[in-house]
Amino acid sequence: MKKHRTAIIGCGGRAHGHAKAYQLVPNAELVACANKSNLDRRQNFAQTYGITGYANASEMIQREQPDLVHLVAMPNQWVSLMQMVSDLGVPACLVEKPIACGVEDWQKLCQLETESRTRFGVGKQFRWHPRLLDCRRALQSGKLGKLMWLNFLARMNLSAQGTHLIDWAMSLNNDSPAIQVFGTVSGSDLLDSTYPAPDLSLAEVIFANGVHGLWHTGTSAPSIMDDPAIYKHTHVAGYAEYGQVRFEEFGQWAIQSPEGYQGGQISAEDRDRYNDIAQAGLTQAMLRWVEDGDQPVETNLKRALHQWNAVLGLYASALYRRPIKIPFEPPVDLLLQLRTGISQ
């Protein structure tokens, strides 16, 4: 079995989730990390995982020649780092979400996706979460009949958790693409945050196979438990002819079918274990793509850019007060228009 060499750019908290998963990936070895701005963080990360630390990511790639690079920096750094990874000929690259923050970075990444030989995936690892996989299999089995409606919500904003949630919904819907979004947004406080987006959003999404869904983000979205931690309130549900499925990262999972009920609470211990399994599943899917170009990872860059296009369509719908067809070609100043519109 070939052992792939891998490396990580960025040594913050989320990077540990990527690194820990290698305990469950027997055909790969994490060999290096890079972090320019924080020497202590880089040294601690390298020591924790027994790998080599670099201050310069380009130098790391040239010396270590990894098959897969994980980008776990901040969203406003994606374009330059992904271009660098592509220019250096790295076979595959896994980028954290959200893939874009606005219009210009989305446009540049659309161009990179068509031109680059690097195989880019996006870190929406929950597709490999065991309980969400159970929900997907239940819908795909046909025992619940035709999927009719999706409900997907998070109490963080569109950039922080909203793109995760539309990916959860699409995974339950055989990845039928969004073709229309009609919604509204409000609140400008978070437009200047690390994950820039309006504070609140609510939209109906229509998918190509005719399924409709409700996409709700921000603190106007329902709480799913008695816990003040905003990041814990994530939920996706699929309603079919003869039953339904539900998945919540910190809450419950359930499958209700003519055969009965299956599900329960996801404990804190299970959550950590499941998250490692999910991250390992995504990493292994990326490595399969390295080995076989005909097996793209489900969370590939093209699909993630489509999902961000739906976000931009939602912004336009709120501004122009009408449904927006997807794919949508946004004006470059869309976010400036949005900021102005929210402030009025």
SVG drawing of the C-alpha trace seen along z (x, -y; Angstrom):
<svg xmlns="http://www.w3.org/2000/svg" viewBox="-46 -54 59 56">
<polyline fill="none" stroke="black" stroke-width="0.4" points="0.0,0.0 1.4,-3.4 1.7,-5.8 0.8,-9.3 2.7,-12.3 0.5,-15.1 1.0,-18.6 -1.0,-21.3 -0.9,-25.1 -2.2,-26.7 -1.7,-25.4 -4.8,-26.8 -7.6,-25.0 -9.3,-23.5 -6.0,-22.2 -5.9,-19.8 -9.1,-18.2 -7.4,-17.6 -4.3,-16.2 -6.0,-13.9 -7.9,-12.2 -4.6,-10.7 -4.8,-8.1 -7.7,-6.6 -6.0,-7.0 -3.5,-4.1 -2.4,-4.9 -1.1,-8.4 1.4,-10.2 1.2,-13.8 4.8,-15.0 4.9,-18.8 3.1,-22.0 3.5,-25.6 2.5,-28.7 4.0,-32.1 2.6,-34.4 2.9,-32.4 6.1,-30.6 4.9,-29.1 1.8,-27.8 3.8,-26.2 6.3,-24.6 3.7,-23.2 1.7,-21.8 4.8,-20.2 5.8,-18.7 2.3,-17.4 2.2,-15.4 5.9,-14.6 6.2,-16.5 8.5,-19.2 7.4,-22.9 8.0,-25.6 7.6,-29.3 7.2,-29.4 4.5,-27.3 6.1,-27.4 9.3,-26.1 7.5,-23.3 5.8,-22.2 9.0,-22.3 10.9,-20.3 8.3,-17.8 6.6,-17.2 3.2,-16.3 0.4,-14.5 -2.2,-16.4 -2.1,-19.8 -4.6,-20.9 -5.3,-24.7 -6.6,-25.6 -5.9,-29.4 -8.5,-32.1 -11.1,-32.6 -9.6,-35.8 -6.3,-33.9 -7.8,-31.1 -7.3,-32.7 -3.5,-33.4 -2.8,-30.1 -4.8,-28.0 -3.1,-29.6 0.3,-29.0 -0.6,-25.3 -1.7,-25.0 1.4,-26.8 3.6,-24.4 1.9,-21.4 0.5,-19.8 -1.8,-16.9 -4.6,-17.6 -5.6,-20.3 -8.3,-20.3 -9.5,-23.8 -11.6,-24.7 -15.0,-26.4 -16.4,-28.8 -14.8,-28.7 -15.4,-32.4 -16.4,-35.6 -17.7,-37.7 -17.9,-38.0 -14.3,-38.7 -12.8,-35.7 -15.6,-33.5 -14.9,-34.6 -11.1,-34.0 -11.7,-30.5 -14.2,-29.7 -11.4,-30.5 -8.8,-28.5 -11.2,-25.5 -11.3,-25.3 -7.6,-25.9 -5.8,-24.1 -4.6,-20.5 -4.7,-20.4 -7.7,-18.6 -9.4,-20.9 -11.8,-19.6 -13.6,-21.7 -13.7,-20.8 -17.3,-19.9 -16.5,-16.7 -20.0,-16.0 -20.9,-14.1 -18.8,-11.3 -20.5,-11.6 -21.8,-8.1 -25.3,-9.4 -25.7,-11.7 -24.7,-8.8 -27.4,-6.7 -30.0,-9.4 -28.7,-9.5 -28.9,-5.8 -32.5,-5.8 -33.6,-8.3 -31.7,-6.5 -33.2,-3.1 -36.6,-4.1 -38.4,-2.9 -39.4,-6.5 -40.6,-7.2 -39.9,-10.4 -38.2,-13.3 -40.5,-16.3 -39.0,-19.0 -35.7,-19.9 -35.3,-22.1 -31.7,-23.3 -30.8,-25.8 -28.0,-27.1 -27.8,-30.0 -24.5,-31.2 -24.5,-33.2 -24.2,-32.1 -20.4,-32.2 -19.8,-30.5 -22.2,-27.6 -24.7,-28.3 -22.5,-26.7 -22.2,-23.6 -25.9,-23.4 -26.7,-23.7 -24.1,-20.9 -25.9,-18.7 -29.2,-19.4 -27.7,-18.6 -26.2,-15.4 -29.7,-14.2 -31.0,-15.2 -28.6,-13.2 -26.7,-16.5 -29.4,-17.9 -28.2,-21.5 -30.0,-24.6 -31.8,-26.3 -33.6,-29.2 -33.3,-31.1 -35.9,-33.5 -35.2,-35.1 -34.2,-38.0 -31.4,-39.1 -30.9,-41.6 -28.3,-42.9 -24.8,-44.3 -22.8,-43.7 -21.2,-40.5 -20.3,-41.9 -16.9,-42.9 -16.3,-39.7 -13.9,-36.9 -16.8,-35.1 -18.5,-38.0 -22.2,-37.7 -25.5,-39.4 -26.5,-38.6 -29.7,-36.8 -31.0,-35.1 -34.0,-33.2 -34.7,-31.7 -36.6,-29.1 -34.4,-27.1 -35.6,-25.1 -33.5,-22.2 -33.3,-20.9 -35.2,-17.7 -38.2,-19.7 -37.5,-19.4 -38.0,-22.6 -36.1,-23.6 -36.0,-26.3 -32.6,-27.7 -32.4,-29.7 -29.2,-31.1 -28.5,-33.5 -30.1,-33.9 -33.6,-34.1 -33.3,-30.4 -34.8,-28.0 -32.8,-26.7 -32.6,-22.9 -31.6,-22.5 -31.3,-24.4 -27.7,-25.6 -26.5,-29.2 -23.6,-28.2 -24.6,-29.5 -22.5,-27.1 -24.3,-24.1 -27.6,-24.8 -27.4,-23.1 -30.1,-21.0 -31.1,-19.4 -34.3,-17.4 -35.6,-15.7 -39.4,-15.0 -40.4,-12.2 -43.7,-10.6 -43.6,-7.9 -41.2,-9.2 -38.4,-11.7 -34.8,-11.9 -33.1,-14.4 -29.5,-15.2 -28.0,-17.6 -24.3,-17.8 -24.8,-18.5 -28.3,-17.3 -30.2,-14.3 -30.4,-12.1 -33.5,-10.2 -35.0,-8.1 -38.8,-7.7 -40.1,-5.1 -42.9,-2.7 -40.6,-0.2 -40.3,-2.2 -38.0,-4.7 -34.2,-4.7 -32.1,-7.4 -31.2,-9.2 -29.0,-11.8 -25.5,-12.4 -23.3,-12.5 -20.3,-14.7 -18.1,-11.6 -19.7,-10.3 -19.5,-13.8 -15.7,-13.9 -15.4,-10.3 -17.8,-10.9 -16.0,-14.1 -12.7,-12.3 -14.3,-9.5 -15.9,-12.1 -12.6,-14.0 -10.8,-10.8 -13.5,-9.8 -13.0,-13.1 -9.2,-12.8 -9.4,-9.2 -11.8,-10.4 -9.3,-13.1 -6.5,-10.5 -8.7,-8.2 -9.1,-11.2 -5.3,-11.5 -5.1,-7.9 -8.0,-7.9 -9.0,-11.2 -12.4,-9.7 -13.4,-9.6 -13.8,-13.3 -14.5,-14.0 -18.1,-14.8 -17.2,-18.1 -15.2,-19.2 -14.4,-22.8 -16.9,-23.0 -19.8,-22.0 -18.7,-24.3 -18.5,-27.2 -22.1,-26.4 -23.2,-26.5 -21.5,-29.9 -23.3,-31.1 -26.5,-30.2 -25.4,-32.5 -24.8,-35.3 -28.1,-34.6 -29.7,-34.9 -28.1,-38.3 -29.4,-39.5 -32.8,-38.2 -32.9,-40.2 -31.7,-43.3 -33.9,-43.1 -36.9,-41.5 -37.5,-38.7 -36.4,-35.1 -33.0,-34.6 -32.2,-31.8 -29.1,-29.8 -26.5,-29.8 -26.3,-33.5 -23.7,-36.0 -23.4,-38.6 -22.3,-42.1 -18.8,-42.8 -20.3,-45.4 -23.0,-43.0 -21.7,-43.1 -21.4,-46.9 -25.0,-47.0 -26.0,-44.6 -24.3,-46.6 -25.9,-49.8 -29.3,-48.1 -29.1,-46.6 -28.1,-50.0 -31.1,-51.9"/>
</svg>
